[in-house]
Amino acid sequence: QYEDFHFVDNEYGINIIIKKDFHVDLSNIQAKDENDAFSKVCRCVDRICKVLTILLQFQNFDGRENSHNLTYLPKNITFIGKENNAENFCDNIGKNTKFLADRFGFREKVALNITEEFDFSDFSTIYSLISNPNDLAFGEIIYRATLSKNIESRFFQLFTIIEAIETKYGDDEAIGHKMLQESALDKVDFDLKKSIGKLEMDMEMKKRLISRLEQILKNATIEPRAEKLKKIVIEKFKITKIEKGLVKYSITEEKMQEFINARNRLFHGGKSKEKTDLIKLTNELQELCLNLIRN
């Protein structure tokens, strides 16, 4: 449940009104013709779906394999014309569509409708985040994760956010301390090329092997990966614990290692001991990613 929400898309100057059951009215569209207007509206509605989906994740948690998400069909966009006549607007809602209300049956012919107030307070922030190509695409990734058809895909999508913050802050001296300084690295690199050059191997393969080993040596830190991730989350994002619904844990090296281990098992074709374990871990990871957006 929510009151009509008003917002202006700063890129296109489009006035947006989100009405009951996520019906959306858009007006003040400056365009060359109807095709140009339709293109702008589609981009705008696409962002709205992504933002509302993320807000749903902020406000709901049920621990299931799949997440609530909103999409749209371009064919359901109705062009009204120069005059915004509400009577001509056609509402097309599927008979089986569910929104924020869930029905829980207790006995025959007895049911209870559960609803809650939908909070739009973060709408502007998330809308700007998704619209800005210079920001880390956390919102886009979380949206793709909610659309995933299976838990493995959702976990992988979410873990790319962890890899993104690791790449961004991994070279920070406050996060990790390099094992080899530049001077030592140059000497090791010289010896490495000399040793591999003696191997009976195709020249192209030698180059690839040297390149990979150089990358490992260059990025090697005293701190293990899990410890660096813990420090990034705590020191750069000021997150020390996650608490929401059934998800409650502190940001520790052990918890980061859990996420890393699950990623490695899946990447190498392994499986979690129990699917319920991966569902639980994925929901824990998603809550962390949502907190990263807010911080």
VMD Tcl script that draws the C-alpha trace (Angstrom):
set ca {
  {0.00 0.00 0.00}
  {1.19 3.52 -0.77}
  {0.03 6.96 -1.78}
  {0.62 8.09 -5.38}
  {4.36 8.78 -5.69}
  {5.55 11.74 -7.81}
  {9.05 12.00 -9.28}
  {10.82 13.83 -12.14}
  {13.37 12.10 -14.39}
  {16.12 14.75 -14.64}
  {17.64 13.31 -17.82}
  {14.47 13.56 -19.88}
  {12.43 15.97 -17.72}
  {9.61 13.42 -17.61}
  {7.03 13.69 -14.82}
  {6.40 10.29 -13.24}
  {3.45 9.24 -11.10}
  {3.48 5.73 -9.65}
  {-0.09 4.79 -8.80}
  {-1.77 1.87 -7.09}
  {-0.58 -1.60 -8.14}
  {2.46 -0.04 -9.84}
  {0.53 1.59 -12.66}
  {2.73 4.38 -14.01}
  {1.72 7.66 -15.69}
  {4.41 9.65 -17.52}
  {3.95 13.17 -18.88}
  {5.87 16.22 -20.14}
  {7.80 14.09 -22.63}
  {9.85 16.30 -24.96}
  {10.31 14.31 -28.17}
  {10.56 14.67 -31.94}
  {7.67 12.32 -32.59}
  {5.75 9.40 -31.08}
  {8.59 6.92 -31.77}
  {11.09 9.14 -29.96}
  {8.63 9.58 -27.09}
  {8.06 5.82 -26.90}
  {11.83 5.15 -26.81}
  {12.33 7.61 -23.94}
  {9.38 6.20 -22.02}
  {10.72 2.64 -22.37}
  {14.10 3.67 -20.95}
  {12.37 5.51 -18.13}
  {10.01 2.64 -17.28}
  {12.91 0.20 -17.39}
  {14.69 2.25 -14.71}
  {11.51 2.48 -12.66}
  {11.18 -1.32 -12.69}
  {14.78 -1.71 -11.54}
  {14.41 0.86 -8.76}
  {11.12 -0.57 -7.47}
  {12.60 -4.08 -7.55}
  {15.54 -2.94 -5.41}
  {13.18 -1.15 -3.01}
  {11.22 -4.40 -2.72}
  {14.45 -6.13 -1.70}
  {15.14 -3.42 0.88}
  {11.73 -3.91 2.45}
  {10.99 -7.61 2.11}
  {12.70 -10.81 3.10}
  {11.21 -14.29 3.00}
  {14.27 -16.50 2.53}
  {13.03 -18.17 -0.64}
  {15.06 -19.16 -3.68}
  {13.71 -16.40 -5.91}
  {13.27 -12.68 -5.25}
  {10.37 -10.33 -5.97}
  {10.95 -8.39 -9.17}
  {9.10 -6.09 -11.55}
  {9.34 -6.04 -15.33}
  {7.20 -4.47 -18.04}
  {5.93 -5.25 -21.53}
  {6.36 -2.45 -24.09}
  {3.06 -3.49 -25.68}
  {1.27 -2.44 -22.48}
  {2.51 1.15 -22.81}
  {-0.42 3.27 -24.00}
  {0.23 6.56 -25.78}
  {-2.49 9.02 -24.82}
  {-1.44 12.03 -26.87}
  {-1.05 15.72 -26.23}
  {-4.02 15.84 -23.89}
  {-3.48 13.74 -20.76}
  {-7.00 12.36 -20.53}
  {-7.06 9.81 -17.71}
  {-10.33 8.32 -19.02}
  {-8.52 7.08 -22.12}
  {-5.80 5.32 -20.15}
  {-6.09 1.55 -20.40}
  {-5.12 -0.49 -17.35}
  {-3.90 -3.99 -18.24}
  {-3.25 -6.10 -15.16}
  {-3.03 -9.87 -15.40}
  {-5.60 -11.80 -13.39}
  {-2.92 -13.79 -11.59}
  {-0.65 -10.85 -10.79}
  {0.33 -10.47 -7.12}
  {1.76 -7.29 -5.70}
  {2.56 -6.50 -2.06}
  {-0.40 -8.42 -0.66}
  {-0.04 -12.13 0.12}
  {-2.89 -14.45 1.05}
  {-2.45 -17.01 3.80}
  {-5.13 -19.68 4.15}
  {-6.02 -20.90 7.65}
  {-9.12 -23.03 7.18}
  {-11.76 -23.59 4.58}
  {-13.28 -20.29 3.48}
  {-11.11 -18.38 5.96}
  {-8.22 -16.22 4.76}
  {-6.24 -13.17 5.84}
  {-4.82 -10.43 3.62}
  {-1.43 -9.15 4.77}
  {-0.29 -5.78 3.41}
  {2.38 -3.28 4.33}
  {3.25 0.31 3.53}
  {5.68 0.64 0.62}
  {8.56 3.00 1.37}
  {9.67 5.28 -1.49}
  {12.24 7.23 0.57}
  {15.24 5.72 -1.28}
  {13.67 6.01 -4.75}
  {15.52 9.16 -5.84}
  {18.92 7.87 -4.65}
  {18.60 4.49 -6.38}
  {17.15 6.05 -9.55}
  {20.18 8.36 -9.80}
  {22.55 5.47 -9.06}
  {21.12 3.38 -11.90}
  {21.11 6.36 -14.28}
  {24.76 7.26 -13.64}
  {27.14 5.19 -15.84}
  {30.13 6.30 -13.74}
  {28.94 4.52 -10.59}
  {29.58 0.86 -9.85}
  {26.60 -0.93 -11.34}
  {25.41 -2.43 -8.05}
  {21.76 -1.68 -8.77}
  {21.89 -3.22 -12.24}
  {23.56 -6.35 -10.89}
  {21.05 -6.81 -8.07}
  {18.22 -6.38 -10.56}
  {19.69 -9.06 -12.84}
  {20.10 -11.29 -9.80}
  {16.41 -10.99 -8.91}
  {15.52 -12.07 -12.45}
  {17.67 -15.21 -12.21}
  {15.79 -18.47 -12.70}
  {17.90 -20.48 -10.25}
  {19.79 -19.91 -7.02}
  {23.21 -20.62 -8.55}
  {22.79 -17.85 -11.11}
  {21.52 -15.41 -8.46}
  {24.54 -16.13 -6.25}
  {27.00 -15.62 -9.14}
  {25.36 -12.31 -10.12}
  {25.58 -11.02 -6.56}
  {29.18 -12.16 -6.10}
  {30.24 -9.93 -9.01}
  {29.51 -7.00 -6.65}
  {32.01 -8.46 -4.18}
  {34.55 -8.79 -7.00}
  {33.88 -5.18 -8.04}
  {34.63 -3.72 -4.60}
  {37.64 -6.01 -4.33}
  {39.01 -4.63 -7.61}
  {38.28 -1.03 -6.64}
  {39.87 -1.14 -3.18}
  {42.26 -4.09 -3.48}
  {45.32 -1.89 -4.09}
  {44.60 0.36 -1.12}
  {47.56 0.10 1.26}
  {45.20 0.24 4.24}
  {43.47 -2.92 2.97}
  {46.34 -5.12 1.83}
  {50.12 -5.12 2.06}
  {52.01 -6.33 -0.99}
  {54.35 -9.27 -0.51}
  {56.75 -7.95 -3.15}
  {57.80 -4.33 -3.62}
  {58.56 -2.98 -7.11}
  {62.32 -3.56 -6.84}
  {61.88 -7.18 -5.74}
  {59.13 -7.70 -8.30}
  {61.45 -6.65 -11.14}
  {64.11 -9.16 -10.06}
  {61.58 -12.00 -9.68}
  {60.09 -11.10 -13.05}
  {63.52 -11.33 -14.70}
  {64.22 -14.74 -13.11}
  {60.71 -15.93 -13.99}
  {61.09 -15.17 -17.69}
  {64.55 -16.74 -17.72}
  {63.33 -19.97 -16.09}
  {60.18 -20.36 -18.20}
  {62.19 -19.60 -21.31}
  {64.05 -22.88 -20.75}
  {60.88 -24.98 -20.74}
  {59.95 -27.06 -23.77}
  {56.72 -25.26 -24.52}
  {55.08 -23.33 -27.34}
  {56.16 -19.65 -27.33}
  {52.57 -18.41 -27.07}
  {51.94 -20.69 -24.08}
  {55.12 -19.39 -22.42}
  {53.87 -15.81 -22.81}
  {50.49 -16.70 -21.29}
  {52.10 -18.52 -18.36}
  {54.45 -15.62 -17.64}
  {51.57 -13.13 -17.82}
  {49.46 -15.10 -15.34}
  {52.30 -15.62 -12.88}
  {53.25 -11.92 -13.10}
  {49.67 -10.95 -12.28}
  {49.62 -13.27 -9.27}
  {52.92 -11.95 -7.94}
  {51.93 -8.33 -8.52}
  {48.65 -8.68 -6.59}
  {49.87 -11.04 -3.87}
  {49.30 -9.60 -0.40}
  {50.19 -10.73 3.09}
  {46.48 -10.72 3.99}
  {44.33 -13.55 2.56}
  {41.39 -12.67 0.29}
  {38.74 -13.11 2.98}
  {40.53 -10.76 5.35}
  {40.84 -8.09 2.65}
  {37.13 -8.35 1.84}
  {36.26 -8.00 5.51}
  {38.41 -4.87 5.77}
  {36.90 -3.37 2.60}
  {33.33 -3.87 3.84}
  {34.07 -2.52 7.32}
  {36.55 0.27 6.53}
  {35.28 1.52 3.17}
  {31.53 0.95 3.60}
  {31.28 1.18 7.41}
  {29.27 -2.06 7.62}
  {30.03 -4.27 10.62}
  {26.96 -6.51 10.70}
  {23.86 -7.43 8.73}
  {20.51 -7.73 10.47}
  {17.23 -8.19 8.62}
  {14.55 -10.77 9.27}
  {16.18 -14.17 9.54}
  {19.48 -12.83 8.21}
  {21.80 -11.93 11.06}
  {25.58 -12.11 10.95}
  {28.68 -10.05 11.65}
  {31.19 -9.10 8.96}
  {34.02 -11.48 9.76}
  {36.79 -13.16 7.84}
  {34.96 -16.47 8.33}
  {31.74 -15.18 6.74}
  {33.64 -13.72 3.77}
  {35.37 -17.08 3.37}
  {31.96 -18.78 3.25}
  {30.99 -16.61 0.29}
  {34.33 -17.25 -1.42}
  {34.10 -21.02 -0.88}
  {30.57 -21.15 -2.33}
  {31.69 -19.15 -5.35}
  {34.68 -21.44 -5.95}
  {32.59 -24.61 -5.63}
  {30.07 -23.36 -8.17}
  {32.72 -21.98 -10.52}
  {34.51 -25.32 -10.62}
  {31.30 -27.29 -11.17}
  {30.78 -28.36 -7.57}
  {27.60 -28.13 -5.56}
  {26.63 -26.89 -2.14}
  {26.05 -29.68 0.40}
  {22.36 -28.79 0.53}
  {20.40 -26.46 -1.72}
  {18.94 -24.85 1.39}
  {22.51 -23.92 2.42}
  {23.07 -22.05 -0.85}
  {19.67 -20.35 -0.61}
  {20.51 -19.15 2.90}
  {23.98 -17.99 1.86}
  {22.63 -16.23 -1.25}
  {20.07 -14.30 0.78}
  {22.82 -13.34 3.23}
  {24.98 -12.14 0.33}
  {22.07 -10.19 -1.18}
  {21.48 -8.32 2.08}
  {25.16 -7.41 2.17}
  {24.98 -6.13 -1.42}
  {21.88 -4.06 -0.61}
  {23.75 -2.50 2.30}
  {26.68 -1.71 -0.02}
  {24.28 0.30 -2.20}
  {23.09 2.32 0.77}
  {26.59 3.05 2.00}
}
mol new
graphics top color blue
foreach p $ca { graphics top sphere $p radius 0.5 }
foreach p [lrange $ca 0 end-1] q [lrange $ca 1 end] { graphics top cylinder $p $q radius 0.2 }
display resetview
